[in-house]
Amino acid sequence: MRTQSLILAVLMLGLISSSCTKTTDLNSTSGQVSLKSALAQGVQDLTTAVNAITTSAGYQVVAGPSDLTTKSLSLSPLDTVQHSILLADISGVYDYKATTVVRGPGSFLRFFNKTAENAQMIVRMPEEKVKASRSLLHYTPSDTLLTNNYVVTLSDYQYRFRYFNGWTYQMASAIKVKDVDAGLLKIQTSNDKTLGYKFASQFNFPNGYVTKTSYTSGDTAISSYAISNGTKTLYEEKYVGIKSSTELRHRETEFSLTIGNVLIVRKLNHAQTSLDSAKVYVSGVLQTKSKVEIVDKVTDNTNQSVAGQKRELKITFDDGTSKTFTELAGAAITDISTLFASMRQANFATAIIDWIAWDVYTKK
């Protein structure tokens, strides 16, 4: 009996010891991924994403040429009516084909012709004309050999405007190149004397990556940039600046940058008088031995961003070594900057749609 009791006691002691060891291992700081390792993994995942994005067919839609000038509409200063161009106004299938139209004593070339009815707006044109956009509205005899294999399908289009009183604009489109999905593009923008300027753009790539950027002016200026894959955030940056009745310029109130499971954030102190030092977290755990210094290259009180290459981060790790975010990210940060700048500009596909929309509207 004593032997059995002794054996049982030893077993119980072993189980307790094993349980304590496991608990200690789980709570030990040695079980935490270091900031340096977490950033390295985040940069690697981001670089993979950027390479996949910039080599995709959809990237030419985002970063393609934007030198096609949208037609402008001359309105009288006395015109106070709100004008609207909606999807129903421009719906149908439009094919690219230079056609001579006789009007009065002269003639002109029409490049997009409505060939069928459709509840959506479908624009078909040659990929060669997209890549060399300056040739789009110029006819050459060899154009007859081209195939309309670049297709933009609009599921939403709303453009409302009033003389000297701003506008609201939104569109959603799916793009195919040679019958291969290139991605989904969404844009929303508005300009109002009171509310200021707002812009939001999103592109869903077929490989699962999603890029988003937005900007809001007014008394509260907010800019954001994000790249994700499914539910995983690969890169997200946000800047907030506030302007009061006593301040002429926006004052930064919050800045954050997420890359993988690393979060860097800086906010106003409790007294709301100045910015606290930047804090850095790995998987939600504050890194007390690491620090981040935020350095502004140029001053932009409404869009002070790393993605815009106007801000730099100097990161000091637990071991005392330091690296800038640009050094860590390498070429990826340049590619990100180009990508988001293109998303903020009028891209080629949007210019084509707007060009046709104006053309249809002026002939109503």
C-alpha positions in Angstrom: 0.0 0.0 0.0 2.8 2.4 1.0 4.5 1.6 -2.4 1.4 2.4 -4.3 0.9 5.6 -2.4 4.5 6.6 -3.0 4.2 5.9 -6.8 0.9 7.9 -6.9 2.6 10.9 -5.0 5.5 10.8 -7.5 3.1 10.8 -10.5 1.1 13.7 -9.0 4.3 15.7 -8.3 5.4 15.1 -11.9 2.0 16.3 -13.3 2.1 19.4 -11.1 5.7 20.1 -12.1 4.9 19.6 -15.8 1.8 21.9 -15.5 3.9 24.6 -13.8 6.6 24.3 -16.4 4.0 24.8 -19.2 2.4 27.8 -17.6 5.8 29.4 -17.0 6.7 28.8 -20.7 3.5 30.4 -21.9 3.9 33.5 -19.8 7.6 33.8 -20.4 8.7 36.8 -22.5 11.0 34.3 -24.4 7.8 33.0 -25.9 7.0 36.3 -27.5 8.1 37.0 -31.1 10.6 39.9 -31.1 9.8 43.2 -32.8 12.7 42.7 -35.2 11.4 39.2 -36.2 7.8 40.4 -36.4 8.7 43.4 -38.7 10.9 41.1 -40.9 7.9 38.8 -41.4 5.5 41.7 -42.0 7.9 43.2 -44.6 8.3 39.8 -46.3 4.5 39.3 -46.6 4.1 42.9 -47.8 6.8 42.5 -50.4 5.2 39.3 -51.7 1.8 41.1 -51.9 3.3 44.2 -53.7 5.1 42.0 -56.2 1.9 40.0 -56.9 -0.1 43.2 -57.4 2.4 45.1 -59.6 2.8 42.2 -62.0 -0.9 41.5 -62.3 -3.2 42.5 -65.2 -5.2 44.7 -62.9 -2.3 46.9 -62.1 -2.3 48.5 -65.5 -5.9 49.6 -64.7 -4.7 51.2 -61.4 -1.3 52.6 -62.5 -1.9 52.8 -66.3 -1.8 56.0 -68.3 -4.1 58.9 -67.3 -3.4 61.3 -70.1 -6.8 61.2 -71.7 -8.5 64.5 -71.0 -12.1 64.3 -69.8 -14.5 66.4 -71.7 -15.6 69.5 -69.9 -19.1 71.0 -70.0 -19.6 74.7 -70.2 -22.3 75.9 -67.8 -23.6 79.4 -67.5 -23.0 81.2 -64.2 -26.8 81.6 -64.0 -27.3 77.9 -64.2 -28.3 76.8 -60.7 -29.8 73.5 -61.7 -28.2 70.3 -60.3 -27.2 68.1 -63.3 -27.0 64.4 -63.0 -25.5 61.6 -65.2 -26.6 58.2 -63.9 -26.0 54.7 -65.1 -29.4 54.6 -66.7 -28.4 57.6 -68.9 -25.4 55.9 -70.3 -26.3 52.2 -70.1 -25.6 50.0 -73.1 -22.8 48.3 -75.0 -20.2 50.7 -76.5 -17.6 49.3 -79.0 -14.5 51.1 -80.0 -14.5 51.7 -83.8 -13.7 54.9 -85.6 -16.8 56.0 -87.6 -17.1 59.1 -89.7 -20.2 61.2 -88.8 -21.4 63.9 -91.1 -22.8 67.0 -89.5 -23.6 70.0 -91.5 -20.9 71.0 -94.0 -18.2 69.0 -92.1 -17.6 65.6 -90.6 -15.9 64.2 -87.5 -14.8 60.8 -86.1 -16.8 59.1 -83.4 -14.6 56.4 -81.7 -17.2 54.8 -79.4 -20.5 53.6 -80.9 -23.4 52.1 -79.0 -23.9 48.6 -80.4 -26.5 47.1 -78.1 -28.8 47.8 -75.1 -27.8 46.6 -71.7 -28.9 47.5 -68.1 -25.2 48.1 -67.3 -22.6 50.1 -69.2 -20.1 47.9 -71.1 -17.2 49.5 -72.9 -15.0 47.4 -75.2 -11.8 48.7 -76.7 -8.4 47.3 -77.8 -5.8 46.7 -75.2 -3.2 48.3 -77.5 -5.1 51.6 -77.4 -5.1 51.4 -73.6 -1.4 50.9 -73.3 -0.8 53.8 -75.8 -3.6 56.0 -74.6 -2.6 59.0 -76.7 -3.6 57.0 -79.8 -7.1 56.2 -78.5 -8.7 59.2 -80.2 -6.5 59.1 -83.3 -7.4 56.8 -86.2 -4.8 54.8 -88.2 -5.6 52.2 -90.9 -4.2 49.4 -88.8 -6.9 50.0 -86.2 -9.2 47.7 -88.2 -7.0 44.8 -87.3 -7.4 45.4 -83.5 -9.7 43.4 -81.3 -11.8 45.0 -78.6 -10.4 42.8 -75.8 -10.3 45.3 -72.9 -13.7 45.4 -71.4 -15.0 47.6 -68.6 -18.4 46.8 -67.1 -20.1 49.4 -64.9 -22.6 48.3 -62.3 -22.8 51.8 -60.7 -22.3 55.3 -62.1 -23.6 58.5 -60.4 -22.3 62.0 -61.2 -24.2 65.0 -59.8 -22.9 68.5 -60.1 -23.9 72.1 -59.9 -22.2 75.2 -61.2 -19.7 76.5 -58.5 -21.4 74.3 -55.9 -19.3 71.1 -56.0 -20.1 67.6 -57.1 -20.6 64.0 -55.9 -19.3 61.1 -58.0 -19.3 57.3 -57.6 -18.6 54.4 -59.9 -18.1 50.6 -59.6 -16.7 48.6 -62.5 -15.3 45.2 -63.3 -12.4 44.9 -65.8 -11.5 42.1 -68.1 -8.4 41.9 -70.4 -8.5 39.2 -73.0 -11.4 37.4 -71.2 -9.3 37.3 -68.0 -10.6 39.0 -64.8 -8.3 42.0 -64.0 -10.2 43.2 -60.9 -13.0 45.3 -59.5 -12.6 49.1 -59.1 -14.7 51.4 -56.9 -14.4 55.1 -56.6 -16.3 57.7 -54.5 -15.5 61.4 -54.5 -17.2 64.6 -53.6 -16.5 68.3 -53.1 -18.6 70.7 -51.1 -18.0 74.2 -49.9 -19.0 73.3 -46.3 -18.0 69.7 -46.0 -14.8 69.9 -48.0 -13.3 67.3 -50.3 -13.7 63.5 -49.9 -12.1 60.7 -51.9 -12.2 56.9 -51.6 -10.8 54.3 -54.0 -10.7 50.5 -53.7 -9.4 47.8 -56.1 -10.0 44.1 -55.6 -7.4 42.0 -57.4 -8.3 38.5 -58.6 -5.5 37.0 -56.5 -7.3 38.1 -53.3 -5.4 41.3 -52.6 -7.4 44.4 -51.9 -6.0 48.0 -51.9 -7.8 50.9 -50.4 -7.1 54.6 -50.0 -9.2 57.5 -48.7 -8.9 61.1 -48.0 -11.1 63.7 -46.2 -10.5 67.4 -45.9 -12.5 69.9 -43.9 -12.1 70.7 -40.2 -11.0 67.1 -39.6 -8.6 65.7 -42.2 -8.2 62.0 -42.4 -6.0 60.0 -44.8 -5.7 56.2 -44.9 -3.9 53.6 -47.0 -4.4 49.8 -46.7 -3.4 46.5 -48.4 -5.0 43.3 -47.2 -5.4 39.7 -48.2 -8.7 38.2 -47.0 -8.9 39.0 -43.3 -5.2 39.6 -43.0 -3.9 43.2 -42.9 -0.6 43.5 -44.6 -0.3 47.3 -44.4 -2.5 50.0 -42.9 -1.7 53.6 -42.3 -3.9 56.3 -40.9 -3.4 60.0 -40.2 -5.8 62.4 -38.5 -5.5 66.2 -38.2 -7.9 68.6 -36.7 -8.4 72.4 -37.4 -10.2 74.6 -34.9 -11.6 78.1 -35.2 -8.4 79.4 -33.5 -5.9 77.4 -35.7 -5.2 78.1 -39.4 -3.6 74.8 -40.0 -4.5 71.2 -39.1 -2.9 69.8 -36.0 -2.1 66.1 -35.9 -4.1 64.2 -33.3 -3.4 60.6 -34.3 -1.1 58.5 -36.5 -0.9 54.8 -36.8 0.9 52.3 -39.0 0.2 48.5 -39.0 2.4 46.0 -40.8 1.5 42.4 -40.2 1.1 42.0 -36.4 3.1 45.1 -35.6 1.3 48.3 -34.7 2.9 51.7 -34.3 0.7 54.5 -32.9 1.0 58.0 -31.7 -1.8 60.1 -30.1 -2.4 63.3 -28.2 -1.7 63.2 -24.5 -4.5 63.2 -21.9 -4.3 67.0 -21.7 -4.8 67.2 -25.5 -1.9 69.7 -25.7 0.8 67.7 -27.4 1.6 64.3 -29.0 2.8 61.4 -26.8 5.8 59.4 -27.8 5.1 56.7 -30.4 4.3 53.3 -28.9 4.9 50.0 -30.7 3.0 46.8 -30.1 3.6 43.2 -31.3 0.4 41.1 -31.3 -1.1 43.6 -28.9 1.8 43.5 -26.5 3.5 46.8 -25.7 7.3 46.7 -26.5 8.8 48.6 -23.5 12.4 48.2 -24.6 11.9 49.3 -28.2 11.1 52.8 -29.4 10.0 54.5 -32.6 10.9 58.0 -33.6 8.7 59.7 -36.2 10.6 62.1 -38.6 8.8 64.3 -41.1 10.6 64.8 -44.4 8.1 67.4 -45.6 5.1 69.1 -43.9 1.6 68.2 -45.1 -0.9 68.9 -42.3 -3.7 66.9 -44.0 -1.8 63.8 -45.3 1.5 63.2 -43.4 2.2 59.6 -44.5 4.9 57.0 -44.9 3.1 55.8 -48.0 3.3 59.2 -49.5 7.1 59.3 -48.6 6.5 62.4 -46.5 7.3 60.7 -43.2 10.0 58.3 -42.0 10.0 56.0 -39.0 13.3 55.3 -37.1 12.9 52.0 -35.1 15.2 51.1 -32.3 15.0 47.4 -31.3 15.6 45.7 -28.0 19.2 45.0 -28.8 19.9 48.7 -29.3 20.2 48.5 -33.1 18.2 50.9 -35.3 16.7 50.8 -38.8 14.4 53.2 -40.7 11.2 51.8 -42.1 12.4 52.6 -45.6 15.6 50.5 -45.0 13.4 47.6 -43.8 10.8 47.8 -46.5 13.3 48.4 -49.4 11.7 48.7 -52.9 8.3 47.8 -51.5 7.8 51.3 -50.0 8.5 52.9 -53.4 6.0 50.6 -55.1 3.4 51.3 -52.4 3.9 55.0 -52.9 3.4 54.6 -56.7 0.3 52.4 -56.2 -1.5 54.7 -53.8 -0.6 57.8 -55.8 -2.1 56.2 -58.9 -5.3 55.3 -57.0 -5.6 59.0 -55.9 -5.3 60.2 -59.5 -7.8 59.9 -62.4 -6.8 56.6 -64.0 -7.3 55.7 -67.6 -10.3 53.4 -67.2 -12.2 56.1 -65.3 -11.2 58.8 -67.8 -12.7 56.6 -70.7 -16.0 56.1 -68.9 -16.2 59.8 -68.0 -15.4 60.8 -71.6 -18.2 58.7 -73.0 -20.6 59.8 -70.2 -20.0 63.5 -71.1 -20.4 62.7 -74.8 -23.8 61.0 -74.2 -24.9 63.8 -71.8 -24.0 66.7 -74.2 -26.0 65.0 -77.0 -29.2 64.6 -74.9 
